């Protein structure tokens, strides 16, 4: 895979900072490395920290979204409770996806929700 900015990556090795192993984030900048064909990646980790990695320390998280069927229980400001199924990208923020898809219902606002993976 050719790395590009905004690719989601995971650190799989770090000699000096073992706490970075397994952490994920988005590539924010790519700079030429110390040898031809090597690169230094600036990655904004999910924790908010920006860290520099050699390209050999990173692997792509997924080239395809991890979209799964989920059951969602929605509670609205008028007291209505609705259960539904939807397909959500598990690697992205679930709360943002739910509020984007279900925030409004007959003039009532979404107050809370619960979700779980559907048993298929």
C-alpha positions, -999 to 999 in steps of 0.1 A, spaced: 0 0 0 12 35 -8 8 57 22 -11 90 17 -23 117 41 -55 108 59 -48 71 57 -56 53 89 -25 34 103 -15 14 133 20 14 149 33 -22 150 68 -16 163 86 11 182 120 4 198 121 35 220 84 40 229 67 6 233 36 23 245 29 34 209 26 -2 197 -10 -9 187 -20 28 187 -39 40 157 -43 74 140 -43 93 107 -13 104 87 -12 142 86 21 147 68 47 127 48 83 138 45 113 122 27 133 98 49 169 92 55 172 69 24 156 70 -10 122 52 -9 119 57 29 96 82 45 88 99 79 51 99 87 35 124 110 5 107 126 -22 122 147 -30 94 171 -66 88 183 -53 102 217 -47 135 200 -9 132 202 11 139 170 40 114 166 66 109 139 72 73 126 93 57 100 71 41 73 85 7 83 68 11 117 33 15 104 7 -8 88 -26 3 72 -56 -4 95 -79 -13 67 -83 -4 31 -120 -11 34 -144 2 60 -155 -22 87 -192 -18 82 -214 -40 103 -251 -45 111 -260 -31 145 -291 -29 166 -298 5 180 -323 16 207 -330 53 203 -346 76 229 -361 109 219 -370 141 238 -407 134 235 -402 101 253 -404 79 223 -382 48 223 -375 32 189 -355 0 181 -340 -3 146 -312 -19 127 -286 0 107 -251 -5 91 -224 15 108 -186 18 103 -172 3 135 -138 21 130 -155 55 130 -172 74 159 -205 55 165 -221 84 183 -215 108 154 -229 83 129 -261 76 150 -268 113 156 -261 121 119 -287 94 109 -313 96 136 -311 131 153 -345 144 142 -379 125 144 -411 144 140 -396 176 156 -382 156 185 -344 155 192 -324 123 200 -315 123 236 -297 90 240 -291 57 224 -277 22 230 -262 -1 203 -248 -36 199 -236 -57 171 -264 -77 155 -261 -115 159 -260 -128 123 
